[in-house]
Amino acid sequence: MELRIESETAPLEAVVLHSPGAEIEAMTPTSARELLYNDIVPLTIVRRDHGEFKRVLSQVATVYELRDLARSALEDSTLRTGFCAEIAAEDALIAEDLLRRSPEEIVAAVVEGIPLRRDSLQAFLSDHTYARPPLPNLYFMRDSAAVLRSGYVTGAMAHPVRAPESLLLSLALKSLVRPDTPHLFAGSARAREGALLEGGDLLVLDRNTLLVGLSSRTNAAAIDLLVQALIDRFQEPITTIAVPLSRERHAIHLDMLFTMIDRDCALLYGPDMVGENPLPVVTMQSDPARAPVFTRHPSLLRCLESLGRKMETVLCGGRDTVRGQREQWLSGTNALALAPGKIVVYDCNEATLEELNRAGFSVYSSQEIPGDRDATGVLTGAGRVAITIPGAELARGGGGPRCMSLPLRRRTGSTASLA
């Protein structure tokens, strides 16, 4: 497959998902915080609601499952040996144990956790259950990978407990993309150098404009490396808009504060973007022939306007500050665009849905979309549409529809919808 992402909203053609499984139930109230959850979540409901998300995406795009891609890649003995060694992290016994397993069993072990062997006094007395913990965050696919233009990025994860996700995504994509596909940023190696990068902080505004969040999960060192890789590969100027985020817990990634929902329309969190003290930003104009040029701007919206993109805005939670905070916490800003003006959002954020409706989005429950290929024409017809999926339990994991998806291809040169 040829990768192609040059926009946040162009019609979606192919996407990778991970359907939650047994790794969710490996969490306990004691281990949840270590695995970056605020609480345990019920697998039955999370699986059902994620299945509804997958069903909606299947109406308009080819949907790949991460497990299937990884399993296919592991049929290659060279990839299998290298992957097992990386996952084992220099533990020869774990590597040998994995190599004795089938590709399907290797994927299951990595995703669902590798139990700690009680074969020494230290291990016997350990409070840990796993030698390699399960990956309950894995269904938030966007954190550990992203596609930019015709290349891809794998995350340099800020929390070591999530590092295997990046390795798994790197493996999975090898089974799908062409051998000459550029791996623009290999996070597993970069993280050891102190460069941190997660996909929720990367938004592709157009072919040559990248919007990035500098957060607790992504740092400027990583962005410098990524931009240089893009310049070296494509030999074209690139404008990078860097938004230094606060270190508050609500601002995990940029896409928890700002997502594109139409060509020049954004769903955003008011206090950080348009309030009395919006986050200031910096543009970096990079060119193969000269040193970068930096400019400061008082806000993201003012910056975009200076670049010729006057943005229509929809406020998460509306103008009610309490509802805004609550709905942002439940991923109210984290929309996934299926096409310009066609988005998927959580149904629990009612004030945000009211704001979307005021902005011209007709709101439909996913239950109103039948099981066949968009027979109603809701997703491919004219007009703005917001499809809601059940999200109260999914959001407790810390992300929304954009977080849960890894788009591989969007149609270029299109001003139409999915039709």
N, C-alpha and C positions, 0 to 999 in steps of 0.2 A: 504494500500500500504506500502511496505517496501522501505524506502529511501536508496539511495546508490550513493554517489559522492566521488570517490577516485582519480579523475583526472580532469583536465580542458578540456581534449580533447577526452576522450573515447566516443564511440558512444552514442549519446543522445537517451534516451528512453522515458522520460516523463518530462514535463516542465509546469510551470504556467505562464500565461500572464494576463495582464489587458488591455483590449481594451479601448482606450480613449473615453470619453463620455462627458456629459453635464458639468462635472467639469472643462473642458478646457475652455468653454465659460463663466464660472463664473469669470474668470480673467478680469480685466480692466487695462488700462495703469497705473492707480494709485495703484492698489493692486498687480501688477505683482511682484515687488521687494519683497514685504512682503511674497509672496508665492514662492520666490527663483527663479523667472524667470527674464531674462533680458528684455523680451518683451512678448507681447501677441502672440499667435500662432493661425492659423486658424484651427478650428476643422475638417472641411470637408477634408482638405488635410492631416492632421495628422492621422485622422481615416482611410483614404484610404491607406496611406503608411504603417501604422501599420498593417492593414489588409493583406497587401502583405507580411510582415514579418511573420505573423501568418500562412499564406498559405504555405510559404516555410518550416517552422518548422513542419507543419502538414504532409509534405511528408515523414518525417523520425521518428516522435515521436508522442506520445499522448500529446495533448495540452489541458490543463485545464484552464478555465477562473476563475479568482479570484472571481468575483461576484457570479458565480454559487456555488463555494465551500463555500463562506461565507453564502450565503442564505441557503444552505443545513445544515450547522452547527447551524444556528439560529433556526432550527426546534426543537432543544433540548431546553427545557424551562430553564434548569439550565444555559446552555451556554448563552442563550439570556439575562437572568437577569444579569449575571456577566458582559457580554460585554457592555450592555447599561449603567451599573453603571460606568464602566471604561471610556467609551466615554464621559459620562456626566461630569466626573471629579468633583463629589460631588455637582453637580447642580441637585437637586431632581426633579425640573420641567422638565428639559430636559430628564432625565431618565424615568420619568413617561410618557412623551409624546412618547418617542421611544417605550416603552413597549406596548403602545396601537396600534402600527403599525404591519403590517405583516413582515415576514423576508425580503421579497423583498423590502419593503418600508424602513426598517431600513438600509439596505445596501445602498440604493439610497440616503438616508438622510446623512449618514456618508460620502459617496464618493462625493456627489454633494454640501454638505454644509447644515448646520442647520441655518436658518435665525434667526436674533436677534429679540426677542419679544419686541415690543415697549410698554411695560406695566409699565414703571416707568419713572420718569423724567430723570434719568441717562441714561437709555436705549434710550429714545426718543431723547436725545441730542447727543448720541454717533455717532462718525464718522464711526463706524463699520457696515457692512451689515450683518455679520454672528455671531451667538453665537459660532458656531464651523465652521471654514472656510472649503471650498472645498479642495479636494486633487488632484490638477492638476499634481503633481509629481508621482502619483501612478503608471503610466505606466512604470516607472523605477523601476521594481520589485526587482532588485538586491539590492537596497539600504536598504530595510527594512527587508530582510531575506536572509538566505543562508543555504544550506545543506552541512554538513561535515560528511563524512562516512555515518553512518546510523542514524545520529541525525540532528537536525536543530537548527538554531540560528535565533532569531528575534531581530531586530535592537534596539539599544539604541540611538535614533536619536538626532543629535546635535542641530537641530532646533525644538523647541516645536510644530511649525505648522505642522510638519510631524509625530509627535508621534502617531496619530491615524492610520497611515499606518502600523506601527509595530503591533498594537493591531488587526488590520484587518487581517494581515497575520497570526498571531498566531491563531486567530479564524478559518480562512479558512483551515489551515493545520490540525486542529483537526477533520475536516470532512473527511479527506482523509487518514491520517496515522493510524497505529495501536496504541492502547492505551499505549503500553509500549515503544513507540518511544521516545528516550531521547530528551528533550528540553534543549540543552546544555547551552544556554544563553538566558534568558528571558529579553529582552531589556527594556520593560516597567518598570520593577522594578529596573534594574541596573542603568538606567539613573538617577533615583532619588538619587543614591549613588555616582554620578559623573563619572561613567564608560560610555564611549561613544563608540559605535561600529556600523558601517554600512557595508553592504555586499560587496560594491564595493572595500573595502580594504582587502577582503579575497580571496586568490587564493589557490586552492588545487593542489599542484604539484604532490603528490602521497599520498598513504595511510598514511604515517607517516611524511610528509613534508608539512608545511603550510607557505605560503608566505603572509605577512601582510603589509599593509601600515599604518604608524602612521601619520595621517593627521589632518586637522581641524575637521574631522568628527569621527575619531577613535583614542582612546588614549591607552597608555601602560597599564593602570589599567584594561581596558576591556580585552585586550589580555591576561594578566596574569590570569584573571578569566576564560577565555575561554580555555586556554591551560590546566589549572588545571582540568577543567571539562572533557576535553578529556582524560587526564591521569587517572582520577578517574574512568571514564566509561570504557575505553578500556584496561587499564593496559599495555600499550605499550609505548616505547620511542617515543618522538615527537621532530622533528627539526622545530623550528620556525625561519623564516628569516624575520626580521623586517626592513622595509625601512622607515626611517623618511623623510617624504615629505616636500617640501617647503610649505609655507603658501600662495603662489601665487594662483590666482584664477583658473589657468589652471590645478592645481594639486588637484582637489576635492577629488579624490580617486585614489588608486594605479592602478585600471584598466583603468584609463584615460591616463596612462603612459606606461603600460605593460600588454599585454595579450598573452596567449599561443595559437598558431595557428597550431602547429603540436607537436609531442611528445617532440622534443628538438629544437623547433623553436618558436621564440617570435616576435611579432609585438610591437615595442617600440618607445618612443619619445627620440630621440638622445640626446638633450641637458641635460636631467636629468639622462640618463642611460649610454651613451657612449661618452659624450662630454669631454671637457677639465676638467670639475669638476663634475664627476658623483656623484650621491647621495651615500654616504657611508651607509653600512648596518651592522646589528648586528645579529649574530645567537645565538639562545638560545636552547641548547640541554637539553631536559627535560626527566627525567626517574622516574618511580614510586619509585625507591629505593634510589635516592640520590638528592641532591640539583642541580639546573640547572647550566650549564656551559655556559659562554658567550664568544663570540669571535667577534672582529671587523674585517670588510673587507672593502677595498677601493671602491668597487662597487658591484652591484648585480651580474653582469656577472662573476666577479672574484670569488665571493662567490659561485655561482652555480658550477663553474669549480672546486673549491676546494672540492665540495661535489660529484664530478664525473659526473656533468651534463654540458658538454660544449655546449653552446647554439648557434645555428644559429640565426641570427638576420635580421629583415626587418625593415627599418627605415620609420616611418610615415613621408610622404612628401619627402622622399629621402634626398639628401644632400643639398638641397636648404633650407636655414634657414627660409626664409620668408614663403615659402609654408609649411614647417614643422610646423611652429607656427600656421598658418591658419588652416591647416588640423587637427592638434591636437585639436584645439578649436572646430572643427566640429566632434569630437569623432573619428578621424582617427585611433587611436590605439585601439579602443574599439570593438574588434571582438568577435563574439560568434562562438566557435567550435562546429560543429555538429558531428564531428568525427575527427580523426587525419588527418590534411591536408584538411579538408572540413569546410569552414568558411563562415559566413555571415558578410558583411560589408556595409557601406553606399556608394552609387554611386557618391556622390559629391566630394569625396577625390581622385581626378584623379592621382595626383603624387604618392600617396600611392598605388593605384591600379597598376601603372606602376612598382613600386618596388616589389609588390607581384608577378606580371607577371615575372619579372626577377628572382625571387626566385622559379619559377616553378609552380606558381598557374595559371591555366587557368581561366580567368575571364568571368563570365556569368551574364547577367541581369536576375533578378528573372522572367522576362517575358518569358525567354527561358525555364523555368521549367513549364511543363503543370500542370493542376489542379489535375490529378490523382496521385497515389502513385509513384512518380519519375519514370514515364514510360521511360524517356530518359536514365536513368542510370547515369545521370550527378553526382548526389550526392552519388551513391553507387558504381560507377565504380572506376577504378584505377586512380591514379594521384591526384595531388593537385588541389583544386577547390576553387575559391572565388565567392560566389553568392552576387551580389549587389542588395540592395533594395533602393528605393528613400529615401534620408535621410536629405535633407537640412532643412526641417521644423521640423522633429523629433529631430534633433540635437540641435535646438534652445532651447529645454527644458533642455539640459545639459547632454546628455548621448547617448550611441550607442546601438548596438544589445546585447552586454553582459549585459548592464545596464537594458535593457527592459525584461530580461528573468530570471526566477528562475528555473534552472534545479533541478529536483527531483531525477532522476535516470540516471546514465550512466552505460553502460555495463562494467563489470570488466573482467580482464583477457583476454582482446581482443587486438590483435595487428592488426586486420583487420579494414577496414572501416565499413560503415553502412551495407554493404551487409551481 
